[in-house]
């Protein structure tokens, strides 16, 4: 019962845009504007529903950052790693 109450309380906890983007694995610039701001519950809802814009933003974000850059570099070099 306490765990359920804790989950319900955290669903209304506000998040900064950067934290919401990190939880959704997208760039901050890809977050749509919400009238009331981002909450943990809103992020949970989007992760469950997976709207088209979220999938597109995740694909774009995958090409950024260290893992994305390494993957892109690997794709350019080919299966032998450029050797």
N, C-alpha and C positions, 0 to 999 in steps of 0.2 A: 504494500500500500504506500509506504513512504517513497519507494523508488518511482512509482507511478506519479505521485504528487510532484516529485522533483522534476520528472520529465515534463509534466504539464507546466510547471513554473518556468522552466528554461525555454519553453517554446515561445514565450512572450518576451524573452530577454533581447534587447536591441543589440544589433551588430553594426560595426563600422563597415563601410563599403568594401574595404580591403579584406576584412575577415570573411564577409559573405562571398566575395569572389574566390578567395582561397578555398573555402569549403565546397564551392561549386566547380573548382578546377577551371576557372576562366579568368580572363583579364578584367581588371576593374572597369576599363572603358567599355566592356561588353555588357555590363550590368544595366538593366533598364531602370529608369527612375520610378520609384514607388512613392506614392503620396505620403505614406506614414513611415517610411524608412524600412530597413531590413531587420528581420528578427530570425531567431533560430528556427522557429516554426515555418517561416516563409521558405527558408533554405531547404528544410526537410521536405516541404510540399513540392518544391521544384525538382528535387532529386528523385522523388517518387514519380512525378508526372512526366519528366523529361520532355519539355516542349522542344519544338524544332529549333528555335533560336538558341537554346542551351546546347544542343548537340553541335550546331554550327560553331558556336563560340568555343566549345571544347576542342573542336578540330583545329581552329585557328590558334588556340593557346598551346596545343601540343607541339607546334613548330617553334615555340619560344622557349626560353629558359635552357638550362644546361642539358636536360634530357632530350628536349626537342632538337636543340642544335646538334647534339651528338648523333641523333637519328638521321637528321637531314644530311650531315656530313658523311655518315656511313652510306647513305643511299647514293650520294654523289661519287664516292670512292669505289663502290661496288663490293662484291662479296669477299674479295681478297684483302680489303683494307688498304688498297693502294700500293701493295708491294709487288 
